[in-house]
Amino acid sequence: MYKLTGVTRTYRKGGKTVDALAGVDVVIGDREWLAIQGPTGHGKTTLLQLLGGLDRPTSGTILFDGKNLGEMTEAEITRVRATSIGFIFQTFNLIPTLPAAVNVELALAPLRLDAAERRAQVARALDAVGLTDRAGHLPAELSGGQQQRVGIARALVKDPAVLLADEPTGNLDETTRDEIIDLLAQLVRDRGLTLVMVTHDSTVAARAERIGQMRDGRLLFDGAPVTGGDRQP
């Protein structure tokens, strides 16, 4: 699925160079659930953005199904995001003036499907997260857990191969958190998805197959950087 080799990302901030990523080497396999933890400001979200094609590395390579994301044109990488990668956010990122079904349908806009196919895919996605009866509700009419389920449906509606989740339970109470993680675990299992999740919550991280730690821009497993040789893409 993913193979990262020597990936760095630097920024200029206040006249200084900031090393957000300082050489990440890792292989993330098909159908793997990887949790990434670490202190704020050590590169977790930057890594997730690079995996999602929302940013490009300063150096190194990111292979997604054997294709180098860093060398793709904007049109090519937009197509990958539109068809293969679903994003789940801590703050849900729903448009408050649009009902749940329309929020989900917006993820299909780049695919130029006809209206009937869009409606069918939205219905399937909402059914998968248990919200068929909330399709016409605005975000303000939904609980936090229901809003996150809409966010998950939006990620699922394109039938992606990968879900990238940035603190998906960070705004939820413990009971709702557990419900959402149970749902994600079921979806990963039933749909054969790869899930990369950034989380500060060790209870959530413990559900994953592997847990990595971001420290000073490096991804560590059991205290040592990953060489990428332990899993196959």
C-alpha positions in Angstrom: 0.0 0.0 0.0 2.5 2.7 1.2 6.3 2.6 1.2 8.1 5.7 2.5 11.8 6.1 2.1 13.8 8.9 3.7 10.8 11.3 3.7 11.5 14.8 5.0 9.3 17.9 5.2 10.7 21.3 6.1 9.0 24.6 6.5 10.1 28.2 6.8 8.6 29.8 9.9 9.6 33.2 11.3 12.9 33.1 9.3 13.8 29.7 10.6 13.7 26.3 9.0 11.4 23.8 10.8 12.0 20.1 10.2 8.5 18.7 10.5 9.6 15.3 9.3 13.3 14.3 9.6 13.6 11.1 7.6 10.7 8.7 7.8 11.1 5.1 6.5 8.0 2.8 6.8 6.0 0.3 4.9 2.2 0.2 5.6 0.6 -2.9 4.3 -2.7 -3.5 2.7 -5.5 -3.9 5.3 -3.2 -2.8 8.1 -4.5 -0.6 11.0 -1.6 1.7 12.1 -2.0 4.1 15.0 0.4 7.0 15.3 1.0 8.7 18.7 3.4 11.3 20.0 3.6 14.8 21.4 2.0 17.8 19.7 4.3 19.4 17.1 6.4 16.3 16.4 5.1 15.6 12.9 2.0 13.3 13.2 -0.4 15.5 11.2 2.3 16.4 8.6 2.8 12.7 8.0 -0.9 12.1 7.6 -1.1 15.0 5.1 1.7 13.5 3.0 0.0 10.1 3.0 -3.1 11.8 1.8 -1.5 13.7 -1.0 -2.4 17.0 0.6 1.3 18.0 0.8 4.5 16.9 -0.8 7.7 15.8 0.8 10.8 18.0 0.7 12.9 14.9 0.0 12.4 11.2 -0.1 9.7 9.1 -1.8 6.2 8.1 -0.9 4.9 5.2 -2.9 1.2 4.5 -3.0 0.5 1.2 -4.7 3.9 1.6 -6.4 3.3 5.1 -7.7 5.3 8.1 -6.4 2.9 10.6 -4.9 5.6 13.3 -4.9 6.0 13.0 -8.7 2.4 13.1 -9.7 0.8 16.1 -11.3 -1.9 18.0 -9.4 -4.6 16.4 -11.6 -3.2 12.9 -10.9 -2.9 13.3 -7.2 -6.4 14.9 -7.0 -7.7 11.8 -8.7 -6.0 9.5 -6.2 -7.5 11.5 -3.3 -10.9 11.4 -5.0 -11.0 7.7 -5.6 -8.7 5.9 -3.2 -8.3 7.9 0.1 -11.0 8.8 2.6 -10.3 11.5 5.3 -11.8 11.6 8.8 -11.3 14.7 11.0 -11.5 15.5 14.7 -13.8 18.4 14.2 -16.0 16.5 11.7 -15.7 19.3 9.0 -19.3 19.2 8.1 -21.0 22.1 6.3 -23.6 23.3 8.9 -26.2 24.5 6.4 -26.4 21.2 4.5 -28.1 18.0 5.6 -26.1 14.8 6.3 -26.8 13.2 2.9 -25.5 16.3 1.0 -22.4 16.5 3.2 -21.7 12.9 2.2 -22.5 13.5 -1.4 -20.0 16.3 -1.7 -17.1 13.8 -1.6 -18.4 12.4 -4.9 -18.2 15.8 -6.8 -14.8 15.1 -8.4 -16.0 11.8 -9.8 -18.8 13.3 -12.0 -21.2 10.5 -11.4 -24.9 10.8 -12.5 -27.4 11.8 -9.8 -28.9 8.3 -9.4 -25.5 6.7 -8.8 -24.6 9.5 -6.3 -27.8 9.0 -4.4 -27.3 5.2 -4.3 -23.7 5.5 -3.0 -24.7 8.1 -0.4 -27.5 5.8 0.8 -25.1 2.8 1.1 -22.6 4.9 3.0 -25.1 6.2 5.5 -26.5 2.7 6.0 -23.0 1.5 6.7 -22.7 3.9 9.6 -26.3 3.4 10.9 -27.6 6.8 9.9 -30.2 6.1 7.2 -32.9 7.8 9.2 -30.7 10.9 9.7 -30.0 11.6 6.0 -32.1 14.8 6.0 -30.8 16.2 9.4 -28.5 19.2 9.6 -25.3 18.8 11.6 -26.7 20.9 14.5 -29.6 18.4 14.8 -27.1 15.5 15.3 -25.1 14.5 18.3 -21.3 14.6 18.2 -21.1 10.8 17.6 -23.7 11.1 14.8 -21.8 13.9 13.2 -18.6 11.8 13.2 -20.6 9.0 11.7 -21.5 11.4 8.9 -17.9 12.2 8.5 -17.0 8.5 8.3 -19.8 8.0 5.7 -18.3 10.9 3.7 -14.9 9.1 3.7 -16.5 5.8 2.8 -18.8 7.0 0.0 -16.1 6.9 -2.7 -15.3 3.2 -1.7 -11.6 4.0 -0.9 -8.7 1.7 -0.2 -7.4 3.8 2.6 -8.8 5.8 5.6 -6.7 8.5 7.1 -8.1 9.6 10.5 -6.7 12.6 12.5 -7.8 12.3 16.1 -11.3 11.0 15.0 -12.5 10.6 18.7 -10.8 13.7 20.1 -14.1 15.5 20.5 -16.2 12.6 21.9 -17.0 11.3 25.3 -15.6 7.8 26.2 -18.8 5.9 25.4 -19.2 7.5 22.0 -15.5 7.1 21.4 -15.8 3.4 21.9 -18.8 3.2 19.6 -16.9 5.0 16.8 -13.8 2.9 17.2 -15.9 -0.3 17.1 -17.5 1.0 13.9 -14.1 1.8 12.3 -12.8 -1.7 13.4 -15.8 -3.3 11.7 -15.4 -1.3 8.5 -11.7 -2.1 8.3 -12.4 -5.8 8.8 -15.5 -6.0 6.5 -14.2 -3.8 3.7 -10.5 -4.7 3.8 -9.4 -1.1 4.4 -6.1 0.2 5.4 -6.5 2.6 8.3 -3.8 5.1 9.5 -5.0 6.9 12.6 -3.3 9.7 14.6 -4.5 9.7 18.2 -3.4 10.9 21.6 -5.7 8.3 23.2 -3.8 5.2 24.2 -7.1 3.3 24.6 -7.9 4.0 20.9 -4.3 3.2 19.8 -4.4 -0.2 21.5 -7.0 -1.3 19.1 -4.6 -1.0 16.1 -2.3 -3.7 14.8 0.7 -1.5 15.2 1.5 1.6 17.1 4.1 4.0 16.0 5.5 7.0 17.9 6.4 10.3 16.3 9.5 11.9 18.0 11.2 14.9 16.5 9.9 14.2 13.0 10.8 10.5 13.1 8.5 7.5 13.2 9.6 5.0 15.8 8.4 1.5 16.7 9.6 0.1 20.0 12.1 2.9 20.3 13.7 2.3 16.9 13.1 3.8 13.5 11.3 1.5 11.1 13.4 0.2 8.2 10.5 -0.7 6.1 11.6 -4.3 5.7 9.2 -5.9 8.1 6.0 -5.6 6.0 5.3 -5.8 2.3 3.2 -3.2 0.5 
